[in-house]
Amino acid sequence: MAEYKFIVNTENVNSYGYRILTEGIDTDQYERNPVVLFMHDRGDYKPSGDEVIGKARLAKENDILLAYITFDSENEFASKIEKKVAGGFINMCSMWADPITTTLDPKLALPGQQYETVTKCKLIEISIVDIGGNDDALRLSGGKSKHKLQLLNQNTMSELKVIALALGKDANSTESTILSAVTEMKLSLETEKGKTEEWKNKYIQLQKAEATALVDKAVKLGLFPEDLKDGQISLFETDFDNQHQKLSKLIENKETEHEKNGKKEVVEGVIQLNKKTSSENSADESFDYLQKHDPAKLALIRENEPEQYRKLSLAYSNGVRHKTN
């Protein structure tokens, strides 16, 4: 006997705006009596005996529920439907199930979904259908009862449920639970606001201290007079970063200028000092002076600097003498 493979359920949003999670489909009872009907017709009022046209073997693959259907070839009506399936004229099947658990959790909602998600349900029967779906989007039960799925919009949800979901709580949370969550959130926001304000004030004080230090330095360098100090500091209040960058650059340039001028003055001073020292040393370190006032140094020059000693001796021979003031 031929076996035909059908997709019974996926977790995508169906044509009626809801979806069923495959993992939550309870198939235990169905698999004890895996009947396949045609168009969900059980002949409740006038049963003909042709309602069951086959049986199904179920399998779950990831988020898909599959049915491997075998038709009752001994039944004339079932054989007629099997021929349409075999010929590719009918390719769809549909399940009827009793919902057990549903949820409005937006985390489980997919784009295009209008009604809540069915997380658990009990499989009642599977039917071969000409067009997949259900005439009544809210009628999921295989019996006479109807289970109403709630819309996934705030118009049909109570305000408390909307607030609960917004707070990350269960939609059926009690009023006291929601109120506690709101109070906790309010206290948390006030605490964070206070901390933010505290750090903001600290940051402003740090900026003001840095601005004052920069302006003081600029005044000392002569970039502007003391009486303009307060006005310069106030400029930092409107655009701290830009003003800091500008004044820092001016200070850097001025310090570079002073450094260059300072080096020039030092070099000139050293040159003048060397000239003076050379002049003084030429008199204070003559052979005559050393012989009278520092014979030990003269002895060292003779021992370690023979050329200098020769020059001093020659100068002495030529009449060079130490002059006292």
TILOFI-143444 format. One record per residue (C-alpha): residue number from 1; residue in one letter; chain; x, y, z. Coordinates in steps of 0.25 Angstrom, whole numbers, plus 2048, in hexadecimal, padded with zeros to 3 digits. Each point is the difference from the previous one (the first is absolute). Layout:
TILOFI-143444
node resi NUM&resn A&chain A&u X&v Y&w Z $
...
end
This chain:
TILOFI-143444
node resi 1&resn M&chain A&u 800&v 800&w 800 $
node resi 2&resn A&chain A&u 805&v 80E&w 7FC $
node resi 3&resn E&chain A&u 804&v 80A&w 80B $
node resi 4&resn Y&chain A&u 7FF&v 80F&w 7FD $
node resi 5&resn K&chain A&u 808&v 80A&w 808 $
node resi 6&resn F&chain A&u 7F9&v 80D&w 804 $
node resi 7&resn I&chain A&u 804&v 80C&w 808 $
node resi 8&resn V&chain A&u 7F6&v 802&w 80B $
node resi 9&resn N&chain A&u 805&v 80C&w 808 $
node resi 10&resn T&chain A&u 80C&v 80A&w 7FF $
node resi 11&resn E&chain A&u 802&v 80B&w 80A $
node resi 12&resn N&chain A&u 7FE&v 80B&w 7F6 $
node resi 13&resn V&chain A&u 7F4&v 809&w 801 $
node resi 14&resn N&chain A&u 7F4&v 7F9&w 7F9 $
node resi 15&resn S&chain A&u 7F6&v 807&w 7F7 $
node resi 16&resn Y&chain A&u 7F7&v 803&w 80C $
node resi 17&resn G&chain A&u 80B&v 808&w 808 $
node resi 18&resn Y&chain A&u 804&v 7F7&w 80B $
node resi 19&resn R&chain A&u 80B&v 7F5&w 801 $
node resi 20&resn I&chain A&u 802&v 7F3&w 807 $
node resi 21&resn L&chain A&u 80D&v 7FB&w 806 $
node resi 22&resn T&chain A&u 803&v 7F2&w 7FB $
node resi 23&resn E&chain A&u 807&v 7FC&w 80D $
node resi 24&resn G&chain A&u 7F4&v 803&w 808 $
node resi 25&resn I&chain A&u 7F6&v 7F7&w 7F7 $
node resi 26&resn D&chain A&u 7FC&v 7F4&w 809 $
node resi 27&resn T&chain A&u 7FE&v 7F4&w 7F7 $
node resi 28&resn D&chain A&u 800&v 7F5&w 80A $
node resi 29&resn Q&chain A&u 7F1&v 7FD&w 7FF $
node resi 30&resn Y&chain A&u 7FF&v 802&w 7F1 $
node resi 31&resn E&chain A&u 80A&v 7F6&w 7FE $
node resi 32&resn R&chain A&u 7F8&v 7F6&w 807 $
node resi 33&resn N&chain A&u 7F5&v 802&w 7F5 $
node resi 34&resn P&chain A&u 807&v 808&w 7F5 $
node resi 35&resn V&chain A&u 7F4&v 802&w 7F7 $
node resi 36&resn V&chain A&u 800&v 808&w 7F3 $
node resi 37&resn L&chain A&u 7F3&v 807&w 7FC $
node resi 38&resn F&chain A&u 7FC&v 808&w 7F4 $
node resi 39&resn M&chain A&u 7FE&v 80F&w 802 $
node resi 40&resn H&chain A&u 7FE&v 7FE&w 80F $
node resi 41&resn D&chain A&u 7F3&v 7FA&w 7FD $
node resi 42&resn R&chain A&u 7FB&v 7F6&w 80B $
node resi 43&resn G&chain A&u 7F2&v 7FF&w 7FC $
node resi 44&resn D&chain A&u 7FB&v 804&w 80E $
node resi 45&resn Y&chain A&u 7F2&v 800&w 7FC $
node resi 46&resn K&chain A&u 7FF&v 7F6&w 7F4 $
node resi 47&resn P&chain A&u 80C&v 7F7&w 801 $
node resi 48&resn S&chain A&u 802&v 7F8&w 7F3 $
node resi 49&resn G&chain A&u 80C&v 7F7&w 804 $
node resi 50&resn D&chain A&u 809&v 807&w 7F6 $
node resi 51&resn E&chain A&u 805&v 80A&w 80A $
node resi 52&resn V&chain A&u 80E&v 7F9&w 802 $
node resi 53&resn I&chain A&u 807&v 7FF&w 7F3 $
node resi 54&resn G&chain A&u 80E&v 7FC&w 806 $
node resi 55&resn K&chain A&u 80A&v 800&w 80B $
node resi 56&resn A&chain A&u 80C&v 808&w 803 $
node resi 57&resn R&chain A&u 80E&v 7FD&w 805 $
node resi 58&resn L&chain A&u 806&v 80D&w 807 $
node resi 59&resn A&chain A&u 80E&v 805&w 800 $
node resi 60&resn K&chain A&u 806&v 80D&w 805 $
node resi 61&resn E&chain A&u 80C&v 807&w 7F9 $
node resi 62&resn N&chain A&u 805&v 80C&w 807 $
node resi 63&resn D&chain A&u 7F4&v 809&w 800 $
node resi 64&resn I&chain A&u 7F8&v 7F8&w 7F6 $
node resi 65&resn L&chain A&u 7F5&v 7F6&w 803 $
node resi 66&resn L&chain A&u 7FF&v 7F6&w 7F5 $
node resi 67&resn A&chain A&u 7F6&v 7F5&w 7FD $
node resi 68&resn Y&chain A&u 802&v 7F4&w 7F7 $
node resi 69&resn I&chain A&u 7F2&v 7FC&w 7FC $
node resi 70&resn T&chain A&u 7FB&v 7F3&w 7FB $
node resi 71&resn F&chain A&u 7F2&v 800&w 7F9 $
node resi 72&resn D&chain A&u 7F5&v 7F5&w 802 $
node resi 73&resn S&chain A&u 801&v 7FA&w 7F3 $
node resi 74&resn E&chain A&u 7F4&v 7F7&w 803 $
node resi 75&resn N&chain A&u 7F7&v 80C&w 802 $
node resi 76&resn E&chain A&u 7FA&v 806&w 7F3 $
node resi 77&resn F&chain A&u 800&v 80E&w 804 $
node resi 78&resn A&chain A&u 80E&v 7FF&w 807 $
node resi 79&resn S&chain A&u 806&v 7FA&w 7F3 $
node resi 80&resn K&chain A&u 7FA&v 80C&w 7F8 $
node resi 81&resn I&chain A&u 807&v 80A&w 809 $
node resi 82&resn E&chain A&u 80D&v 7F8&w 7FF $
node resi 83&resn K&chain A&u 7FF&v 801&w 7F1 $
node resi 84&resn K&chain A&u 800&v 80F&w 801 $
node resi 85&resn V&chain A&u 80C&v 800&w 809 $
node resi 86&resn A&chain A&u 808&v 7F7&w 7F7 $
node resi 87&resn G&chain A&u 7FC&v 808&w 7F4 $
node resi 88&resn G&chain A&u 805&v 80D&w 807 $
node resi 89&resn F&chain A&u 7F2&v 806&w 800 $
node resi 90&resn I&chain A&u 800&v 801&w 80F $
node resi 91&resn N&chain A&u 80D&v 803&w 808 $
node resi 92&resn M&chain A&u 7FB&v 805&w 80D $
node resi 93&resn C&chain A&u 7FC&v 7FB&w 80E $
node resi 94&resn S&chain A&u 7FB&v 807&w 80C $
node resi 95&resn M&chain A&u 800&v 7FD&w 80F $
node resi 96&resn W&chain A&u 7F5&v 803&w 80B $
node resi 97&resn A&chain A&u 805&v 802&w 80E $
node resi 98&resn D&chain A&u 7FB&v 804&w 80D $
node resi 99&resn P&chain A&u 809&v 80C&w 806 $
node resi 100&resn I&chain A&u 806&v 7FD&w 80E $
node resi 101&resn T&chain A&u 809&v 80C&w 802 $
node resi 102&resn T&chain A&u 800&v 80D&w 7F8 $
node resi 103&resn T&chain A&u 808&v 80D&w 802 $
node resi 104&resn L&chain A&u 800&v 80F&w 7FC $
node resi 105&resn D&chain A&u 810&v 800&w 802 $
node resi 106&resn P&chain A&u 805&v 80A&w 7F5 $
node resi 107&resn K&chain A&u 80D&v 7F8&w 800 $
node resi 108&resn L&chain A&u 7F9&v 7F4&w 7FA $
node resi 109&resn A&chain A&u 7F8&v 809&w 7F6 $
node resi 110&resn L&chain A&u 805&v 800&w 7F1 $
node resi 111&resn P&chain A&u 7FE&v 80B&w 7F6 $
node resi 112&resn G&chain A&u 7F1&v 7FF&w 7FB $
node resi 113&resn Q&chain A&u 7FB&v 7F9&w 80C $
node resi 114&resn Q&chain A&u 7F3&v 805&w 805 $
node resi 115&resn Y&chain A&u 7FC&v 7F6&w 80B $
node resi 116&resn E&chain A&u 807&v 7FA&w 80C $
node resi 117&resn T&chain A&u 809&v 7F5&w 7FE $
node resi 118&resn V&chain A&u 7FC&v 7F1&w 803 $
node resi 119&resn T&chain A&u 80B&v 7FB&w 809 $
node resi 120&resn K&chain A&u 7F9&v 7F2&w 804 $
node resi 121&resn C&chain A&u 7F5&v 7F9&w 7F9 $
node resi 122&resn K&chain A&u 7FA&v 7F2&w 7FF $
node resi 123&resn L&chain A&u 7FF&v 7FA&w 7F2 $
node resi 124&resn I&chain A&u 7F2&v 7FB&w 7FD $
node resi 125&resn E&chain A&u 800&v 7FC&w 7F1 $
node resi 126&resn I&chain A&u 806&v 802&w 7F3 $
node resi 127&resn S&chain A&u 7F9&v 803&w 7F3 $
node resi 128&resn I&chain A&u 803&v 800&w 7F1 $
node resi 129&resn V&chain A&u 7FB&v 80D&w 7FB $
node resi 130&resn D&chain A&u 7FE&v 807&w 7F3 $
node resi 131&resn I&chain A&u 805&v 80D&w 805 $
node resi 132&resn G&chain A&u 808&v 801&w 80D $
node resi 133&resn G&chain A&u 7FB&v 808&w 80C $
node resi 134&resn N&chain A&u 7F3&v 801&w 808 $
node resi 135&resn D&chain A&u 7F3&v 807&w 7FD $
node resi 136&resn D&chain A&u 800&v 806&w 80E $
node resi 137&resn A&chain A&u 80E&v 805&w 804 $
node resi 138&resn L&chain A&u 7FC&v 800&w 80E $
node resi 139&resn R&chain A&u 7FA&v 7F2&w 800 $
node resi 140&resn L&chain A&u 80B&v 7F6&w 803 $
node resi 141&resn S&chain A&u 7F9&v 7F5&w 807 $
node resi 142&resn G&chain A&u 7FC&v 7F3&w 7F9 $
node resi 143&resn G&chain A&u 7F3&v 800&w 808 $
node resi 144&resn K&chain A&u 7F4&v 80A&w 802 $
node resi 145&resn S&chain A&u 808&v 809&w 80A $
node resi 146&resn K&chain A&u 807&v 80D&w 7FB $
node resi 147&resn H&chain A&u 80D&v 806&w 805 $
node resi 148&resn K&chain A&u 801&v 80E&w 7FE $
node resi 149&resn L&chain A&u 80E&v 805&w 7FE $
node resi 150&resn Q&chain A&u 803&v 80E&w 804 $
node resi 151&resn L&chain A&u 805&v 80B&w 7F7 $
node resi 152&resn L&chain A&u 80F&v 804&w 801 $
node resi 153&resn N&chain A&u 7FC&v 80F&w 802 $
node resi 154&resn Q&chain A&u 7FE&v 809&w 80B $
node resi 155&resn N&chain A&u 7F1&v 802&w 7FD $
node resi 156&resn T&chain A&u 7FC&v 7F3&w 805 $
node resi 157&resn M&chain A&u 80A&v 7FF&w 80B $
node resi 158&resn S&chain A&u 7FD&v 806&w 80E $
node resi 159&resn E&chain A&u 808&v 80C&w 803 $
node resi 160&resn L&chain A&u 807&v 7F8&w 80C $
node resi 161&resn K&chain A&u 804&v 7F5&w 7F6 $
node resi 162&resn V&chain A&u 806&v 80A&w 7F7 $
node resi 163&resn I&chain A&u 808&v 806&w 80B $
node resi 164&resn A&chain A&u 804&v 7F3&w 805 $
node resi 165&resn L&chain A&u 806&v 7FC&w 7F3 $
node resi 166&resn A&chain A&u 807&v 80D&w 7FE $
node resi 167&resn L&chain A&u 806&v 7FE&w 80E $
node resi 168&resn G&chain A&u 805&v 7F2&w 7FC $
node resi 169&resn K&chain A&u 7F6&v 7F9&w 809 $
node resi 170&resn D&chain A&u 7F6&v 7F5&w 7FD $
node resi 171&resn A&chain A&u 7F3&v 805&w 7F9 $
node resi 172&resn N&chain A&u 7F8&v 7FA&w 80B $
node resi 173&resn S&chain A&u 808&v 807&w 80C $
node resi 174&resn T&chain A&u 7F8&v 805&w 80B $
node resi 175&resn E&chain A&u 7FE&v 80F&w 803 $
node resi 176&resn S&chain A&u 809&v 800&w 80C $
node resi 177&resn T&chain A&u 80B&v 7F9&w 7F8 $
node resi 178&resn I&chain A&u 7FF&v 80B&w 7F5 $
node resi 179&resn L&chain A&u 7FF&v 80B&w 80A $
node resi 180&resn S&chain A&u 80D&v 7FB&w 807 $
node resi 181&resn A&chain A&u 807&v 7FF&w 7F3 $
node resi 182&resn V&chain A&u 7FC&v 80E&w 7FC $
node resi 183&resn T&chain A&u 804&v 806&w 80E $
node resi 184&resn E&chain A&u 80E&v 7F8&w 7FF $
node resi 185&resn M&chain A&u 802&v 806&w 7F2 $
node resi 186&resn K&chain A&u 7FC&v 80E&w 805 $
node resi 187&resn L&chain A&u 80A&v 7FF&w 80B $
node resi 188&resn S&chain A&u 80B&v 7FB&w 7F7 $
node resi 189&resn L&chain A&u 7FE&v 80B&w 7F6 $
node resi 190&resn E&chain A&u 800&v 80B&w 80B $
node resi 191&resn T&chain A&u 80D&v 7FA&w 806 $
node resi 192&resn E&chain A&u 806&v 800&w 7F2 $
node resi 193&resn K&chain A&u 7FC&v 80E&w 7FE $
node resi 194&resn G&chain A&u 806&v 804&w 80D $
node resi 195&resn K&chain A&u 80D&v 7F9&w 7FD $
node resi 196&resn T&chain A&u 800&v 806&w 7F2 $
node resi 197&resn E&chain A&u 7FE&v 80E&w 805 $
node resi 198&resn E&chain A&u 80B&v 7FE&w 80B $
node resi 199&resn W&chain A&u 80A&v 7FC&w 7F5 $
node resi 200&resn K&chain A&u 7FC&v 80B&w 7F7 $
node resi 201&resn N&chain A&u 803&v 80A&w 80B $
node resi 202&resn K&chain A&u 80D&v 7FA&w 803 $
node resi 203&resn Y&chain A&u 804&v 800&w 7F1 $
node resi 204&resn I&chain A&u 7FC&v 80F&w 7FF $
node resi 205&resn Q&chain A&u 809&v 803&w 80C $
node resi 206&resn L&chain A&u 80C&v 7F9&w 7FA $
node resi 207&resn Q&chain A&u 7FE&v 807&w 7F3 $
node resi 208&resn K&chain A&u 7FF&v 80E&w 807 $
node resi 209&resn A&chain A&u 80D&v 7FC&w 808 $
node resi 210&resn E&chain A&u 807&v 7FD&w 7F3 $
node resi 211&resn A&chain A&u 7FB&v 80C&w 7F9 $
node resi 212&resn T&chain A&u 805&v 809&w 80C $
node resi 213&resn A&chain A&u 80E&v 7F9&w 800 $
node resi 214&resn L&chain A&u 801&v 803&w 7F1 $
node resi 215&resn V&chain A&u 7FC&v 80E&w 801 $
node resi 216&resn D&chain A&u 809&v 803&w 80C $
node resi 217&resn K&chain A&u 80B&v 7FA&w 7F7 $
node resi 218&resn A&chain A&u 7FD&v 809&w 7F4 $
node resi 219&resn V&chain A&u 7FF&v 80C&w 809 $
node resi 220&resn K&chain A&u 80E&v 7FD&w 806 $
node resi 221&resn L&chain A&u 805&v 7FF&w 7F1 $
node resi 222&resn G&chain A&u 7FB&v 80D&w 7FD $
node resi 223&resn L&chain A&u 7F5&v 7FB&w 7F6 $
node resi 224&resn F&chain A&u 7F6&v 80A&w 806 $
node resi 225&resn P&chain A&u 7FF&v 808&w 80C $
node resi 226&resn E&chain A&u 7FB&v 7FC&w 80E $
node resi 227&resn D&chain A&u 7F3&v 808&w 7FF $
node resi 228&resn L&chain A&u 7FB&v 7F8&w 7F4 $
node resi 229&resn K&chain A&u 802&v 7F3&w 808 $
node resi 230&resn D&chain A&u 7F1&v 7FE&w 804 $
node resi 231&resn G&chain A&u 7FC&v 802&w 7F2 $
node resi 232&resn Q&chain A&u 809&v 7F6&w 7FA $
node resi 233&resn I&chain A&u 7FC&v 7F5&w 80B $
node resi 234&resn S&chain A&u 7F1&v 803&w 7FC $
node resi 235&resn L&chain A&u 803&v 7FC&w 7F1 $
node resi 236&resn F&chain A&u 803&v 7F2&w 805 $
node resi 237&resn E&chain A&u 7F1&v 7FE&w 805 $
node resi 238&resn T&chain A&u 7FA&v 801&w 7F2 $
node resi 239&resn D&chain A&u 80B&v 7F8&w 7F8 $
node resi 240&resn F&chain A&u 80A&v 7FA&w 809 $
node resi 241&resn D&chain A&u 807&v 7F6&w 7F6 $
node resi 242&resn N&chain A&u 802&v 80B&w 7F6 $
node resi 243&resn Q&chain A&u 805&v 80B&w 809 $
node resi 244&resn H&chain A&u 809&v 7F6&w 807 $
node resi 245&resn Q&chain A&u 806&v 7FC&w 7F3 $
node resi 246&resn K&chain A&u 802&v 80F&w 7FC $
node resi 247&resn L&chain A&u 806&v 805&w 80D $
node resi 248&resn S&chain A&u 809&v 7F4&w 801 $
node resi 249&resn K&chain A&u 806&v 803&w 7F2 $
node resi 250&resn L&chain A&u 802&v 80E&w 804 $
node resi 251&resn I&chain A&u 807&v 7FC&w 80D $
node resi 252&resn E&chain A&u 808&v 7F6&w 7F9 $
node resi 253&resn N&chain A&u 805&v 80A&w 7F5 $
node resi 254&resn K&chain A&u 803&v 80B&w 80B $
node resi 255&resn E&chain A&u 808&v 7F6&w 808 $
node resi 256&resn T&chain A&u 808&v 7FC&w 7F3 $
node resi 257&resn E&chain A&u 803&v 80E&w 7FE $
node resi 258&resn H&chain A&u 805&v 803&w 80E $
node resi 259&resn E&chain A&u 808&v 7F3&w 7FF $
node resi 260&resn K&chain A&u 807&v 805&w 7F4 $
node resi 261&resn N&chain A&u 803&v 80E&w 805 $
node resi 262&resn G&chain A&u 804&v 7FA&w 80D $
node resi 263&resn K&chain A&u 80B&v 7F7&w 7F9 $
node resi 264&resn K&chain A&u 805&v 80C&w 7F8 $
node resi 265&resn E&chain A&u 802&v 808&w 80D $
node resi 266&resn V&chain A&u 807&v 7F4&w 807 $
node resi 267&resn V&chain A&u 809&v 7FE&w 7F4 $
node resi 268&resn E&chain A&u 803&v 80F&w 7FF $
node resi 269&resn G&chain A&u 803&v 800&w 80F $
node resi 270&resn V&chain A&u 809&v 7F5&w 800 $
node resi 271&resn I&chain A&u 808&v 806&w 7F4 $
node resi 272&resn Q&chain A&u 802&v 80D&w 808 $
node resi 273&resn L&chain A&u 803&v 7F8&w 80D $
node resi 274&resn N&chain A&u 80B&v 7F8&w 7F8 $
node resi 275&resn K&chain A&u 806&v 80D&w 7FB $
node resi 276&resn K&chain A&u 801&v 806&w 80E $
node resi 277&resn T&chain A&u 805&v 7F3&w 806 $
node resi 278&resn S&chain A&u 80A&v 7FE&w 7F5 $
node resi 279&resn S&chain A&u 805&v 80E&w 802 $
node resi 280&resn E&chain A&u 801&v 7FE&w 80F $
node resi 281&resn N&chain A&u 806&v 7F3&w 7FF $
node resi 282&resn S&chain A&u 80B&v 805&w 7F7 $
node resi 283&resn A&chain A&u 804&v 809&w 80B $
node resi 284&resn D&chain A&u 7FD&v 7F7&w 80C $
node resi 285&resn E&chain A&u 807&v 7F4&w 7FA $
node resi 286&resn S&chain A&u 80D&v 807&w 7FB $
node resi 287&resn F&chain A&u 80E&v 7F9&w 804 $
node resi 288&resn D&chain A&u 802&v 80C&w 809 $
node resi 289&resn Y&chain A&u 7F3&v 7FF&w 807 $
node resi 290&resn L&chain A&u 801&v 7F0&w 802 $
node resi 291&resn Q&chain A&u 80E&v 801&w 805 $
node resi 292&resn K&chain A&u 7FC&v 809&w 80B $
node resi 293&resn H&chain A&u 7F2&v 7FC&w 804 $
node resi 294&resn D&chain A&u 7FE&v 7F2&w 7FB $
node resi 295&resn P&chain A&u 80D&v 7F8&w 7FD $
node resi 296&resn A&chain A&u 7F9&v 7F3&w 802 $
node resi 297&resn K&chain A&u 7F7&v 803&w 7F3 $
node resi 298&resn L&chain A&u 80D&v 804&w 7F9 $
node resi 299&resn A&chain A&u 806&v 7F3&w 803 $
node resi 300&resn L&chain A&u 7F4&v 7F9&w 7FB $
node resi 301&resn I&chain A&u 800&v 808&w 7F3 $
node resi 302&resn R&chain A&u 80F&v 7FD&w 7FE $
node resi 303&resn E&chain A&u 7FE&v 7F1&w 802 $
node resi 304&resn N&chain A&u 7F2&v 7FE&w 7F8 $
node resi 305&resn E&chain A&u 800&v 80C&w 7F7 $
node resi 306&resn P&chain A&u 80F&v 802&w 7FB $
node resi 307&resn E&chain A&u 7FB&v 808&w 7F4 $
node resi 308&resn Q&chain A&u 7F8&v 80A&w 809 $
node resi 309&resn Y&chain A&u 80C&v 800&w 80A $
node resi 310&resn R&chain A&u 809&v 804&w 7F4 $
node resi 311&resn K&chain A&u 7F7&v 80B&w 7FC $
node resi 312&resn L&chain A&u 7FF&v 806&w 80E $
node resi 313&resn S&chain A&u 80F&v 7FF&w 802 $
node resi 314&resn L&chain A&u 802&v 807&w 7F2 $
node resi 315&resn A&chain A&u 7F7&v 80B&w 804 $
node resi 316&resn Y&chain A&u 807&v 802&w 80E $
node resi 317&resn S&chain A&u 80D&v 801&w 7F8 $
node resi 318&resn N&chain A&u 7FA&v 80B&w 7F8 $
node resi 319&resn G&chain A&u 7FC&v 808&w 80C $
node resi 320&resn V&chain A&u 7F2&v 7FC&w 802 $
node resi 321&resn R&chain A&u 7FD&v 802&w 80F $
node resi 322&resn H&chain A&u 7F3&v 7FF&w 809 $
node resi 323&resn K&chain A&u 7FA&v 80E&w 803 $
node resi 324&resn T&chain A&u 7FA&v 802&w 80D $
node resi 325&resn N&chain A&u 7F4&v 80A&w 801 $
end
